Amino acid sequence: MANITAAMVSELRARTSVGMMDCKKALVECGGDMDKAVDYLREKGIAKAAKKAGRAAAEGKMFTYVHSNAKLAVLLELNCETDFVARTEEFETLGHEIAMHIAAANPEYINIEDVPAEAVEHEKSVIMAQAREEGKPEKMLDKIAEGRLNKFYEETCLMEQKYIRDPNVKIKDLIVENIAKIGENMVVRRFARFAIDA
Protein backbone atom coordinates (compact mmCIF):
# COMPACT_ATOMS: atom_id res chain seq x y z
CA MET A 1 0.00 0.00 0.00
CA ALA A 2 1.30 3.46 -0.95
CA ASN A 3 2.36 5.85 1.79
CA ILE A 4 -0.03 8.81 1.51
CA THR A 5 1.64 11.96 2.85
CA ALA A 6 0.03 15.24 3.93
CA ALA A 7 1.88 16.95 1.06
CA MET A 8 0.24 14.60 -1.44
CA VAL A 9 -3.20 15.30 0.04
CA SER A 10 -2.52 19.06 -0.09
CA GLU A 11 -1.39 18.86 -3.72
CA LEU A 12 -4.51 16.93 -4.71
CA ARG A 13 -6.69 19.42 -2.84
CA ALA A 14 -4.99 22.32 -4.67
CA ARG A 15 -5.60 20.60 -8.02
CA THR A 16 -9.26 19.68 -7.42
CA SER A 17 -10.68 22.00 -4.69
CA VAL A 18 -12.11 18.88 -2.99
CA GLY A 19 -12.06 18.41 0.81
CA MET A 20 -9.00 16.88 2.56
CA MET A 21 -10.73 13.67 3.64
CA ASP A 22 -12.03 12.98 0.10
CA CYS A 23 -8.56 13.71 -1.30
CA LYS A 24 -6.94 11.27 1.10
CA LYS A 25 -9.54 8.59 0.31
CA ALA A 26 -8.99 9.10 -3.45
CA LEU A 27 -5.20 8.73 -3.06
CA VAL A 28 -5.65 5.55 -1.00
CA GLU A 29 -8.09 4.14 -3.60
CA CYS A 30 -5.67 4.98 -6.43
CA GLY A 31 -2.51 3.70 -4.72
CA GLY A 32 -0.99 7.18 -4.43
CA ASP A 33 -1.21 7.89 -8.19
CA MET A 34 -1.97 11.64 -8.38
CA ASP A 35 -3.43 11.68 -11.93
CA LYS A 36 -5.65 8.66 -11.25
CA ALA A 37 -6.83 10.32 -8.02
CA VAL A 38 -7.77 13.50 -9.95
CA ASP A 39 -9.80 11.39 -12.41
CA TYR A 40 -11.35 9.43 -9.54
CA LEU A 41 -12.50 12.63 -7.83
CA ARG A 42 -13.82 14.09 -11.08
CA GLU A 43 -15.84 10.92 -11.73
CA LYS A 44 -17.22 10.94 -8.18
CA GLY A 45 -18.02 14.64 -8.48
CA ILE A 46 -19.77 14.17 -11.79
CA ALA A 47 -21.83 11.34 -10.30
CA LYS A 48 -22.79 13.59 -7.36
CA ALA A 49 -23.56 16.44 -9.74
CA ALA A 50 -25.84 14.20 -11.81
CA LYS A 51 -27.91 13.51 -8.66
CA LYS A 52 -28.18 17.26 -7.99
CA ALA A 53 -29.18 18.09 -11.58
CA GLY A 54 -32.84 17.29 -10.93
CA ARG A 55 -33.15 19.76 -8.05
CA ALA A 56 -34.91 23.10 -8.56
CA ALA A 57 -32.63 26.05 -9.24
CA ALA A 58 -34.83 29.08 -8.53
CA GLU A 59 -32.26 31.51 -7.11
CA GLY A 60 -29.36 33.03 -8.99
CA LYS A 61 -28.07 36.15 -10.62
CA MET A 62 -27.90 38.17 -13.81
CA PHE A 63 -24.41 38.57 -15.26
CA THR A 64 -23.20 41.06 -17.84
CA TYR A 65 -20.15 41.14 -20.04
CA VAL A 66 -19.25 44.16 -22.16
CA HIS A 67 -16.34 43.78 -24.56
CA SER A 68 -13.53 46.37 -24.34
CA ASN A 69 -14.63 48.08 -27.57
CA ALA A 70 -18.16 48.53 -26.11
CA LYS A 71 -19.66 47.08 -29.32
CA LEU A 72 -20.45 43.63 -27.91
CA ALA A 73 -22.38 42.77 -24.75
CA VAL A 74 -23.97 39.74 -23.12
CA LEU A 75 -26.71 39.46 -20.50
CA LEU A 76 -26.93 36.03 -18.81
CA GLU A 77 -29.26 34.54 -16.19
CA LEU A 78 -27.54 31.78 -14.22
CA ASN A 79 -29.61 30.01 -11.57
CA CYS A 80 -28.69 28.01 -8.48
CA GLU A 81 -30.65 26.57 -5.53
CA THR A 82 -29.94 29.12 -2.78
CA ASP A 83 -29.26 32.83 -2.40
CA PHE A 84 -26.20 31.88 -0.32
CA VAL A 85 -24.51 30.17 -3.30
CA ALA A 86 -25.54 33.01 -5.63
CA ARG A 87 -23.31 35.30 -3.54
CA THR A 88 -20.22 33.05 -3.57
CA GLU A 89 -17.06 33.89 -5.47
CA GLU A 90 -17.18 30.56 -7.34
CA PHE A 91 -20.69 31.24 -8.65
CA GLU A 92 -19.71 34.79 -9.57
CA THR A 93 -16.67 33.54 -11.48
CA LEU A 94 -18.68 30.88 -13.31
CA GLY A 95 -21.30 33.43 -14.38
CA HIS A 96 -18.69 35.84 -15.71
CA GLU A 97 -16.82 33.06 -17.53
CA ILE A 98 -19.99 31.82 -19.25
CA ALA A 99 -21.02 35.37 -20.22
CA MET A 100 -17.57 36.00 -21.70
CA HIS A 101 -17.71 32.66 -23.53
CA ILE A 102 -21.10 33.61 -25.05
CA ALA A 103 -19.61 36.90 -26.27
CA ALA A 104 -16.73 35.05 -27.98
CA ALA A 105 -18.49 31.91 -29.26
CA ASN A 106 -21.90 33.38 -30.19
CA PRO A 107 -24.20 30.39 -29.47
CA GLU A 108 -27.79 30.54 -30.72
CA TYR A 109 -29.37 28.10 -28.26
CA ILE A 110 -28.71 26.80 -24.75
CA ASN A 111 -29.27 23.03 -25.27
CA ILE A 112 -29.72 20.66 -28.21
CA GLU A 113 -33.39 20.33 -27.19
CA ASP A 114 -33.84 24.08 -27.78
CA VAL A 115 -32.99 23.86 -31.49
CA PRO A 116 -36.29 23.99 -33.45
CA ALA A 117 -37.10 20.79 -35.37
CA GLU A 118 -37.30 22.72 -38.65
CA ALA A 119 -33.77 24.11 -38.13
CA VAL A 120 -32.47 20.56 -37.55
CA GLU A 121 -34.30 19.25 -40.63
CA HIS A 122 -32.97 22.12 -42.76
CA GLU A 123 -29.40 21.52 -41.56
CA LYS A 124 -29.76 17.77 -42.18
CA SER A 125 -31.00 18.31 -45.76
CA VAL A 126 -28.07 20.70 -46.47
CA ILE A 127 -25.59 18.16 -45.02
CA MET A 128 -27.05 15.30 -47.08
CA ALA A 129 -26.97 17.42 -50.25
CA GLN A 130 -23.30 18.25 -49.57
CA ALA A 131 -22.50 14.57 -48.96
CA ARG A 132 -24.19 13.59 -52.26
CA GLU A 133 -22.21 16.32 -54.01
CA GLU A 134 -19.03 14.83 -52.52
CA GLY A 135 -20.00 11.48 -54.07
CA LYS A 136 -20.74 9.69 -50.77
CA PRO A 137 -22.82 6.48 -51.10
CA GLU A 138 -26.55 6.89 -50.42
CA LYS A 139 -26.55 4.25 -47.64
CA MET A 140 -23.91 6.28 -45.74
CA LEU A 141 -25.81 9.58 -45.83
CA ASP A 142 -27.70 9.13 -42.53
CA LYS A 143 -24.49 8.26 -40.66
CA ILE A 144 -22.66 11.22 -42.23
CA ALA A 145 -25.58 13.54 -41.39
CA GLU A 146 -25.55 12.36 -37.76
CA GLY A 147 -21.83 13.13 -37.38
CA ARG A 148 -22.10 16.53 -39.03
CA LEU A 149 -25.22 17.42 -37.02
CA ASN A 150 -23.16 16.89 -33.86
CA LYS A 151 -20.70 19.45 -35.25
CA PHE A 152 -23.64 21.82 -35.92
CA TYR A 153 -24.77 21.42 -32.27
CA GLU A 154 -21.21 22.09 -31.06
CA GLU A 155 -21.24 25.37 -32.96
CA THR A 156 -24.76 26.57 -32.11
CA CYS A 157 -25.63 25.18 -28.64
CA LEU A 158 -23.97 26.77 -25.61
CA MET A 159 -23.85 23.52 -23.57
CA GLU A 160 -22.14 21.64 -26.44
CA GLN A 161 -19.58 24.34 -27.22
CA LYS A 162 -15.93 23.92 -26.29
CA TYR A 163 -15.03 26.32 -23.49
CA ILE A 164 -12.94 29.18 -24.92
CA ARG A 165 -10.32 28.82 -22.16
CA ASP A 166 -10.01 25.03 -22.49
CA PRO A 167 -11.09 23.28 -25.72
CA ASN A 168 -10.99 19.90 -23.92
CA VAL A 169 -13.95 20.99 -21.76
CA LYS A 170 -17.48 21.70 -22.97
CA ILE A 171 -19.58 24.36 -21.23
CA LYS A 172 -21.86 21.62 -19.83
CA ASP A 173 -18.75 19.95 -18.29
CA LEU A 174 -17.67 23.28 -16.76
CA ILE A 175 -21.09 23.61 -15.13
CA VAL A 176 -21.06 19.98 -13.90
CA GLU A 177 -17.60 20.52 -12.35
CA ASN A 178 -18.94 23.57 -10.51
CA ILE A 179 -22.07 21.70 -9.37
CA ALA A 180 -19.78 19.00 -7.94
CA LYS A 181 -17.53 21.58 -6.27
CA ILE A 182 -20.23 23.90 -4.88
CA GLY A 183 -22.83 21.21 -4.14
CA GLU A 184 -25.87 22.83 -5.77
CA ASN A 185 -27.61 22.44 -9.09
CA MET A 186 -26.89 25.28 -11.54
CA VAL A 187 -28.75 26.09 -14.74
CA VAL A 188 -28.25 28.60 -17.52
CA ARG A 189 -31.81 29.92 -17.81
CA ARG A 190 -31.41 32.38 -20.70
CA PHE A 191 -29.01 34.76 -22.38
CA ALA A 192 -28.96 37.58 -24.90
CA ARG A 193 -26.01 38.73 -26.97
CA PHE A 194 -25.94 42.21 -28.44
CA ALA A 195 -23.49 43.41 -31.09
CA ILE A 196 -23.01 46.58 -33.10
CA ASP A 197 -21.85 45.34 -36.49
CA ALA A 198 -19.17 47.39 -38.18
Helices and strands as residue ranges (DSSP letters): H 6-16, H 20-29, H 34-52, E 59-66, E 72-80, H 83-86, H 89-105, G 112-114, H 117-133, G 138-140, H 141-156, G 158-160, E 162-163, E 166-170, H 171-182, E 187-195
